[in-house]
């Protein structure tokens, strides 16, 4: 699929340059995801290097946003249904990580005297990760994409 088409007159001169509507629509849909992912990865790199209390956790949040944005962009431009489902499953991992990392980030920045125990963090991640691991194996032609746990 060409993104641009040239129309050439009989004398060899280029008449005009025209982008197909389908490619333009895909570009319009994908561009915000690419911008968000680019900004998130740059900010993740900068926050990882900082000495702030929540720097590492903030980087984890931004990397999850990058995974989510890039997989959504690739889902839009994927030509087949199976590849769209694959990118949707990959984006789910980014979606699952964000709320839990956000809670840890809040603990690190606002309740510095009450840090969460490791047991609490493991229990906090157990259900979303179990859900994230269940989604990739629950998709068949007879079952819906997301099933009840």
KELOTI-908607 format. One record per residue: residue number from 1; z, x negated, y negated of N, C-alpha, C, O in turn; residue in one letter. Coordinates in Angstrom, 1 decimal. Layout:
<atoms>
ATOM nr n.Z n.X n.Y ca.Z ca.X ca.Y c.Z c.X c.Y o.Z o.X o.Y rest
ATOM NUM Z X Y Z X Y Z X Y Z X Y A
...
</atoms>
This chain:
<atoms>
ATOM nr n.Z n.X n.Y ca.Z ca.X ca.Y c.Z c.X c.Y o.Z o.X o.Y rest
ATOM 1 0.0 -0.8 1.2 0.0 0.0 0.0 0.0 -0.9 -1.2 0.9 -1.7 -1.4 X
ATOM 2 -1.0 -0.8 -2.0 -1.2 -1.6 -3.2 -0.4 -0.9 -4.4 -0.4 0.3 -4.5 X
ATOM 3 0.3 -1.7 -5.2 1.0 -1.2 -6.3 0.1 -0.9 -7.5 0.4 0.0 -8.3 X
ATOM 4 -1.0 -1.6 -7.6 -1.9 -1.4 -8.7 -3.4 -1.4 -8.1 -3.7 -2.1 -7.2 X
ATOM 5 -4.2 -0.6 -8.8 -5.6 -0.5 -8.3 -6.5 -0.8 -9.5 -6.2 -0.3 -10.6 X
ATOM 6 -7.5 -1.6 -9.3 -8.5 -1.9 -10.4 -9.7 -1.1 -10.1 -10.2 -1.0 -9.0 X
ATOM 7 -10.2 -0.5 -11.2 -11.5 0.2 -11.1 -12.5 -0.7 -11.8 -12.4 -1.1 -13.0 X
ATOM 8 -13.6 -1.1 -11.1 -14.6 -2.0 -11.6 -15.9 -1.3 -11.8 -16.3 -0.6 -10.9 X
ATOM 9 -16.5 -1.4 -13.0 -17.8 -0.8 -13.3 -18.9 -1.6 -12.5 -18.6 -2.7 -12.0 X
ATOM 10 -20.0 -1.0 -12.6 -21.1 -1.7 -11.9 -21.5 -3.0 -12.4 -22.0 -3.9 -11.7 X
ATOM 11 -21.2 -3.3 -13.7 -21.5 -4.5 -14.3 -20.4 -5.6 -14.1 -20.6 -6.7 -14.6 X
ATOM 12 -19.4 -5.3 -13.3 -18.4 -6.2 -13.0 -17.2 -6.3 -13.9 -16.3 -7.1 -13.7 X
ATOM 13 -17.2 -5.4 -14.9 -16.0 -5.4 -15.9 -14.9 -4.5 -15.4 -15.2 -3.4 -14.7 X
ATOM 14 -13.7 -4.9 -15.6 -12.6 -4.0 -15.2 -12.5 -2.9 -16.2 -12.4 -3.1 -17.4 X
ATOM 15 -12.5 -1.7 -15.6 -12.4 -0.5 -16.4 -11.0 -0.2 -16.9 -10.7 0.0 -18.1 X
ATOM 16 -10.0 -0.1 -15.9 -8.6 0.1 -16.3 -7.8 -0.3 -15.1 -8.2 -0.4 -14.0 X
ATOM 17 -6.5 -0.4 -15.4 -5.5 -0.7 -14.4 -4.6 0.5 -14.2 -4.1 0.9 -15.2 X
ATOM 18 -4.5 1.0 -13.0 -3.7 2.2 -12.8 -2.8 2.1 -11.6 -3.2 1.6 -10.6 X
ATOM 19 -1.5 2.4 -11.9 -0.6 2.4 -10.8 -0.5 3.7 -10.1 -0.6 4.8 -10.8 X
ATOM 20 -0.4 3.7 -8.8 -0.4 5.0 -8.1 1.0 5.7 -8.4 2.0 5.0 -8.6 X
ATOM 21 1.0 7.0 -8.4 2.2 7.8 -8.7 3.3 7.5 -7.7 4.5 7.5 -8.0 X
ATOM 22 2.9 7.4 -6.5 3.9 7.2 -5.4 4.7 5.9 -5.6 5.9 5.8 -5.4 X
ATOM 23 3.9 4.8 -5.9 4.5 3.5 -6.2 5.4 3.5 -7.4 6.5 2.9 -7.4 X
ATOM 24 4.9 4.2 -8.4 5.7 4.3 -9.7 7.0 5.1 -9.4 8.1 4.7 -9.9 X
ATOM 25 6.9 6.1 -8.6 8.1 6.9 -8.3 9.1 6.1 -7.5 10.3 6.1 -7.7 X
ATOM 26 8.6 5.3 -6.5 9.5 4.4 -5.8 10.2 3.4 -6.7 11.4 3.1 -6.5 X
ATOM 27 9.4 2.8 -7.6 9.9 1.8 -8.5 11.0 2.4 -9.4 12.1 1.8 -9.6 X
ATOM 28 10.8 3.6 -9.9 11.8 4.3 -10.7 13.1 4.6 -9.9 14.2 4.5 -10.5 X
ATOM 29 12.9 4.9 -8.7 14.1 5.2 -7.8 14.9 3.9 -7.4 16.1 3.9 -7.3 X
ATOM 30 14.1 2.8 -7.2 14.7 1.6 -6.7 15.3 0.7 -7.8 16.3 0.0 -7.6 X
ATOM 31 14.7 0.8 -9.0 15.1 -0.1 -10.1 16.6 -0.1 -10.4 17.2 -1.2 -10.5 X
ATOM 32 17.2 1.1 -10.6 18.6 1.1 -10.9 19.5 0.5 -9.8 20.5 -0.2 -10.1 X
ATOM 33 19.1 0.6 -8.5 19.9 0.0 -7.4 19.8 -1.5 -7.5 20.8 -2.2 -7.2 X
ATOM 34 18.6 -2.0 -7.8 18.4 -3.4 -7.8 19.2 -4.0 -9.0 19.8 -5.1 -8.9 X
ATOM 35 19.2 -3.4 -10.1 19.9 -3.8 -11.3 21.4 -3.8 -11.0 22.1 -4.8 -11.3 X
ATOM 36 21.9 -2.7 -10.4 23.3 -2.6 -10.1 23.7 -3.7 -9.1 24.8 -4.4 -9.2 X
ATOM 37 22.9 -4.0 -8.1 23.2 -5.0 -7.1 23.2 -6.4 -7.7 24.0 -7.2 -7.4 X
ATOM 38 22.2 -6.6 -8.6 22.2 -7.9 -9.3 23.4 -8.2 -10.1 24.0 -9.3 -10.1 X
ATOM 39 23.7 -7.2 -10.9 24.9 -7.4 -11.8 26.2 -7.5 -10.9 27.1 -8.3 -11.3 X
ATOM 40 26.3 -6.7 -9.9 27.5 -6.8 -9.0 27.6 -8.2 -8.4 28.7 -8.7 -8.3 X
ATOM 41 26.5 -8.8 -7.9 26.6 -10.1 -7.2 27.0 -11.2 -8.2 27.7 -12.1 -7.9 X
ATOM 42 26.4 -11.1 -9.5 26.8 -12.0 -10.5 28.3 -11.9 -10.9 28.9 -12.9 -11.0 X
ATOM 43 28.7 -10.7 -11.1 30.1 -10.5 -11.4 31.1 -10.9 -10.2 32.1 -11.4 -10.5 X
ATOM 44 30.6 -10.7 -9.0 31.4 -11.1 -7.8 31.6 -12.6 -7.8 32.7 -13.1 -7.5 X
ATOM 45 30.5 -13.3 -8.1 30.6 -14.8 -8.1 31.5 -15.3 -9.2 32.3 -16.2 -8.9 X
ATOM 46 31.4 -14.6 -10.3 32.3 -15.1 -11.5 33.8 -14.7 -11.2 34.7 -15.5 -11.5 X
ATOM 47 34.0 -13.5 -10.6 35.4 -13.2 -10.4 36.0 -13.9 -9.2 37.3 -14.2 -9.2 X
ATOM 48 35.2 -14.3 -8.3 35.7 -15.1 -7.2 36.3 -16.5 -7.7 37.3 -17.0 -7.2 X
ATOM 49 35.6 -17.0 -8.7 36.0 -18.3 -9.2 37.2 -18.3 -10.2 37.7 -19.3 -10.6 X
ATOM 50 37.5 -17.0 -10.7 38.6 -16.9 -11.6 39.9 -17.0 -11.0 40.1 -16.9 -9.8 X
ATOM 51 41.0 -17.2 -11.8 42.3 -17.3 -11.3 43.1 -16.1 -11.5 44.4 -16.1 -11.5 X
ATOM 52 42.4 -15.0 -11.8 43.1 -13.7 -12.0 43.8 -13.2 -10.7 43.4 -13.6 -9.6 X
ATOM 53 44.9 -12.4 -10.9 45.6 -11.9 -9.7 44.7 -11.1 -8.7 44.8 -11.2 -7.5 X
ATOM 54 43.8 -10.3 -9.2 42.9 -9.5 -8.4 41.5 -10.0 -8.3 40.6 -9.3 -8.0 X
ATOM 55 41.3 -11.3 -8.5 40.0 -11.9 -8.6 39.2 -11.8 -7.2 38.1 -11.4 -7.2 X
ATOM 56 39.9 -12.2 -6.2 39.3 -12.1 -4.8 39.0 -10.7 -4.4 38.0 -10.4 -3.8 X
ATOM 57 40.0 -9.8 -4.7 39.8 -8.4 -4.3 38.7 -7.8 -5.1 37.9 -7.0 -4.6 X
ATOM 58 38.7 -8.1 -6.4 37.6 -7.6 -7.2 36.2 -8.1 -6.7 35.2 -7.3 -6.8 X
ATOM 59 36.1 -9.3 -6.2 34.9 -9.8 -5.6 34.5 -9.0 -4.4 33.3 -8.7 -4.2 X
ATOM 60 35.5 -8.7 -3.6 35.2 -7.9 -2.4 34.6 -6.5 -2.8 33.7 -6.0 -2.1 X
ATOM 61 35.2 -5.9 -3.8 34.7 -4.6 -4.3 33.3 -4.8 -4.7 32.4 -3.9 -4.4 X
ATOM 62 33.0 -5.8 -5.5 31.6 -6.0 -6.0 30.6 -6.4 -4.9 29.5 -6.0 -5.0 X
ATOM 63 31.1 -7.1 -3.9 30.2 -7.4 -2.8 29.9 -6.1 -2.0 28.7 -5.9 -1.6 X
ATOM 64 30.9 -5.2 -1.9 30.6 -3.9 -1.2 29.7 -3.1 -2.0 28.8 -2.4 -1.5 X
ATOM 65 29.8 -3.1 -3.4 28.8 -2.4 -4.2 27.4 -3.0 -4.0 26.5 -2.2 -4.1 X
ATOM 66 27.3 -4.3 -3.9 26.0 -4.9 -3.7 25.4 -4.5 -2.4 24.2 -4.1 -2.3 X
ATOM 67 26.2 -4.4 -1.3 25.7 -4.0 0.0 25.3 -2.5 -0.1 24.2 -2.2 0.4 X
ATOM 68 26.1 -1.7 -0.8 25.7 -0.3 -0.9 24.4 -0.1 -1.7 23.6 0.6 -1.3 X
ATOM 69 24.3 -0.8 -2.8 23.1 -0.7 -3.7 21.9 -1.2 -3.0 20.8 -0.5 -3.1 X
ATOM 70 21.9 -2.3 -2.4 20.7 -2.9 -1.8 20.3 -2.1 -0.6 19.1 -1.9 -0.4 X
ATOM 71 21.2 -1.6 0.2 20.8 -0.8 1.3 20.3 0.6 0.9 19.4 1.1 1.5 X
ATOM 72 20.8 1.1 -0.2 20.2 2.4 -0.7 18.8 2.1 -1.3 17.9 2.9 -1.1 X
ATOM 73 18.6 1.0 -1.9 17.2 0.6 -2.4 16.2 0.5 -1.3 15.1 0.9 -1.3 X
ATOM 74 16.7 -0.2 -0.2 15.8 -0.4 0.9 15.6 0.9 1.7 14.5 1.0 2.3 X
ATOM 75 16.5 1.8 1.7 16.4 3.1 2.3 15.3 3.9 1.6 14.5 4.6 2.2 X
ATOM 76 15.2 3.8 0.3 14.2 4.5 -0.5 12.8 4.0 -0.2 11.9 4.8 0.0 X
ATOM 77 12.6 2.7 0.0 11.3 2.1 0.2 10.9 2.0 1.6 9.8 1.6 1.9 X
ATOM 78 11.8 2.3 2.5 11.5 2.2 4.0 10.4 3.2 4.4 10.5 4.4 4.0 X
ATOM 79 9.4 2.8 5.1 8.3 3.7 5.5 8.7 4.7 6.6 8.1 5.8 6.7 X
ATOM 80 9.5 4.3 7.5 9.8 5.1 8.7 11.2 5.8 8.7 12.1 5.3 8.0 X
ATOM 81 11.3 6.8 9.4 12.6 7.5 9.4 13.7 6.6 10.1 14.8 6.6 9.7 X
ATOM 82 13.3 5.9 11.2 14.3 5.1 11.8 14.8 3.9 10.9 16.0 3.6 11.0 X
ATOM 83 13.9 3.4 10.1 14.4 2.3 9.2 15.2 2.9 8.1 16.2 2.3 7.6 X
ATOM 84 14.9 4.2 7.6 15.8 4.8 6.6 17.2 5.1 7.2 18.2 4.9 6.5 X
ATOM 85 17.2 5.5 8.4 18.5 5.7 9.1 19.3 4.4 9.2 20.5 4.4 9.0 X
ATOM 86 18.6 3.3 9.6 19.3 2.0 9.7 19.9 1.6 8.3 21.1 1.2 8.3 X
ATOM 87 19.2 1.7 7.2 19.7 1.4 5.9 20.8 2.3 5.5 21.7 1.9 4.8 X
ATOM 88 20.7 3.6 5.9 21.8 4.5 5.6 23.1 4.1 6.3 24.2 4.2 5.7 X
ATOM 89 23.0 3.7 7.5 24.2 3.2 8.3 24.8 2.0 7.7 26.0 1.8 7.6 X
ATOM 90 23.9 1.0 7.2 24.4 -0.2 6.6 25.1 0.1 5.3 26.1 -0.5 5.0 X
ATOM 91 24.6 1.1 4.5 25.2 1.4 3.3 26.6 2.0 3.5 27.5 1.9 2.6 X
ATOM 92 26.8 2.7 4.6 28.1 3.3 4.9 29.2 2.2 4.9 30.4 2.5 4.6 X
ATOM 93 28.9 1.0 5.4 30.0 0.0 5.4 30.4 -0.4 4.0 31.6 -0.6 3.8 X
ATOM 94 29.5 -0.5 3.1 29.9 -0.7 1.7 30.7 0.4 1.1 31.6 0.2 0.4 X
ATOM 95 30.3 1.6 1.5 31.0 2.8 1.0 32.5 2.8 1.5 33.4 3.2 0.8 X
ATOM 96 32.7 2.4 2.7 34.0 2.5 3.4 34.9 1.4 2.8 36.1 1.6 2.7 X
ATOM 97 34.4 0.3 2.4 35.2 -0.9 1.9 35.7 -0.6 0.5 36.9 -1.0 0.2 X
ATOM 98 35.0 0.1 -0.3 35.3 0.2 -1.7 36.7 0.8 -2.0 37.5 0.3 -2.7 X
ATOM 99 37.0 2.0 -1.4 38.3 2.7 -1.8 39.5 1.9 -1.3 40.5 1.8 -2.1 X
ATOM 100 39.4 1.2 -0.2 40.5 0.4 0.3 40.7 -0.8 -0.5 41.9 -1.2 -0.8 X
ATOM 101 39.7 -1.5 -0.8 39.8 -2.7 -1.7 40.2 -2.3 -3.1 40.9 -3.1 -3.7 X
ATOM 102 39.9 -1.2 -3.5 40.3 -0.7 -4.8 41.8 -0.5 -4.9 42.5 -0.9 -5.8 X
ATOM 103 42.4 0.1 -3.8 43.8 0.3 -3.7 44.6 -1.1 -3.7 45.6 -1.2 -4.4 X
ATOM 104 44.0 -2.0 -2.9 44.7 -3.4 -2.9 44.6 -4.0 -4.3 45.5 -4.7 -4.7 X
ATOM 105 43.4 -3.8 -5.0 43.3 -4.3 -6.3 44.3 -3.7 -7.3 44.8 -4.5 -8.1 X
ATOM 106 44.6 -2.5 -7.2 45.6 -1.8 -8.0 46.9 -2.4 -7.7 47.7 -2.7 -8.7 X
ATOM 107 47.3 -2.6 -6.5 48.6 -3.2 -6.1 48.7 -4.6 -6.7 49.7 -5.0 -7.3 X
ATOM 108 47.6 -5.4 -6.6 47.7 -6.8 -7.1 47.8 -6.8 -8.6 48.4 -7.8 -9.2 X
ATOM 109 47.2 -5.9 -9.4 47.2 -6.0 -10.8 48.3 -5.2 -11.5 48.7 -5.6 -12.6 X
ATOM 110 48.7 -4.1 -11.0 49.7 -3.2 -11.7 51.1 -3.2 -11.1 52.0 -3.0 -11.8 X
ATOM 111 51.2 -3.5 -9.8 52.5 -3.5 -9.2 52.7 -4.9 -8.6 52.7 -5.1 -7.3 X
ATOM 112 52.8 -5.9 -9.4 52.9 -7.3 -9.0 54.2 -7.5 -8.2 54.2 -8.4 -7.4 X
ATOM 113 55.2 -6.8 -8.5 56.5 -7.0 -7.9 56.5 -6.3 -6.5 57.4 -6.7 -5.6 X
ATOM 114 55.7 -5.4 -6.2 55.6 -4.7 -4.9 54.3 -4.9 -4.3 53.4 -4.0 -4.4 X
ATOM 115 54.1 -6.0 -3.7 52.8 -6.3 -3.0 52.8 -5.5 -1.6 53.9 -5.5 -1.0 X
ATOM 116 51.7 -5.0 -1.2 51.6 -4.3 0.1 51.8 -5.2 1.2 51.3 -6.4 1.2 X
ATOM 117 52.4 -4.8 2.3 52.6 -5.6 3.5 51.3 -5.6 4.3 50.4 -4.7 4.1 X
ATOM 118 51.1 -6.6 5.1 49.9 -6.8 5.9 49.7 -5.6 6.8 48.6 -5.1 7.1 X
ATOM 119 50.8 -5.1 7.4 50.8 -3.9 8.3 50.2 -2.7 7.5 49.4 -2.0 8.1 X
ATOM 120 50.6 -2.5 6.3 50.1 -1.4 5.5 48.6 -1.5 5.3 47.9 -0.6 5.4 X
ATOM 121 48.1 -2.7 5.0 46.7 -3.0 4.8 45.9 -2.7 6.0 44.8 -2.2 6.0 X
ATOM 122 46.4 -3.2 7.2 45.7 -3.0 8.4 45.6 -1.5 8.8 44.6 -1.0 9.2 X
ATOM 123 46.7 -0.8 8.6 46.7 0.7 8.8 45.8 1.4 7.8 45.2 2.4 8.2 X
ATOM 124 45.8 0.9 6.6 44.9 1.5 5.6 43.4 1.4 6.0 42.6 2.3 5.8 X
ATOM 125 43.1 0.3 6.6 41.7 0.0 6.9 41.3 0.6 8.3 40.1 0.7 8.6 X
ATOM 126 42.2 1.0 9.1 41.9 1.4 10.5 41.0 2.6 10.5 40.0 2.6 11.2 X
ATOM 127 41.4 3.7 9.8 40.6 4.9 9.9 39.2 4.8 9.3 38.3 5.2 10.0 X
ATOM 128 39.1 4.2 8.1 37.7 4.1 7.6 36.8 3.2 8.5 35.6 3.5 8.7 X
ATOM 129 37.4 2.1 9.0 36.6 1.2 9.8 36.2 1.9 11.2 35.1 1.7 11.7 X
ATOM 130 37.2 2.7 11.7 36.8 3.4 12.9 35.7 4.4 12.6 34.8 4.6 13.5 X
ATOM 131 35.8 5.0 11.5 34.7 6.0 11.1 33.4 5.3 10.9 32.4 5.7 11.3 X
ATOM 132 33.5 4.1 10.2 32.2 3.3 10.0 31.6 2.9 11.3 30.4 2.8 11.4 X
ATOM 133 32.4 2.5 12.3 31.9 2.1 13.6 31.4 3.3 14.4 30.5 3.1 15.2 X
ATOM 134 31.9 4.5 14.1 31.5 5.7 14.8 30.1 6.2 14.3 29.3 6.6 15.2 X
ATOM 135 29.8 6.0 13.1 28.6 6.6 12.5 27.3 5.9 13.2 26.4 6.6 13.5 X
ATOM 136 27.3 4.6 13.3 26.1 4.0 13.9 25.8 4.5 15.3 24.6 4.5 15.7 X
ATOM 137 26.8 4.9 16.1 26.5 5.3 17.5 26.4 6.8 17.6 26.1 7.3 18.7 X
ATOM 138 26.6 7.5 16.5 26.6 9.0 16.7 25.3 9.6 16.3 25.2 10.8 16.4 X
ATOM 139 24.3 8.8 16.0 23.0 9.4 15.5 22.1 9.4 16.7 21.6 8.4 17.2 X
ATOM 140 21.7 10.6 17.1 20.7 10.8 18.1 19.8 12.0 17.6 20.1 12.5 16.5 X
ATOM 141 18.8 12.3 18.4 18.0 13.5 17.9 18.7 14.8 18.1 18.3 15.7 17.4 X
ATOM 142 19.7 14.9 18.9 20.3 16.2 19.1 21.6 16.3 18.3 22.0 17.4 18.1 X
ATOM 143 22.1 15.2 17.8 23.4 15.3 17.0 23.0 15.0 15.5 22.0 14.4 15.2 X
ATOM 144 23.8 15.6 14.6 23.6 15.3 13.2 24.0 13.8 12.9 24.6 13.1 13.7 X
ATOM 145 23.6 13.4 11.7 23.8 12.0 11.3 25.3 11.7 11.2 25.7 10.6 11.7 X
ATOM 146 26.1 12.5 10.6 27.5 12.3 10.5 28.2 13.4 11.3 28.0 14.6 11.0 X
ATOM 147 29.0 13.0 12.3 29.7 14.0 13.0 31.2 14.0 12.7 31.7 13.0 12.2 X
ATOM 148 31.9 15.1 13.0 33.3 15.1 12.7 34.1 14.2 13.7 33.7 14.1 14.8 X
ATOM 149 35.1 13.6 13.1 35.9 12.7 13.9 37.0 13.4 14.6 37.9 12.9 15.3 X
</atoms>
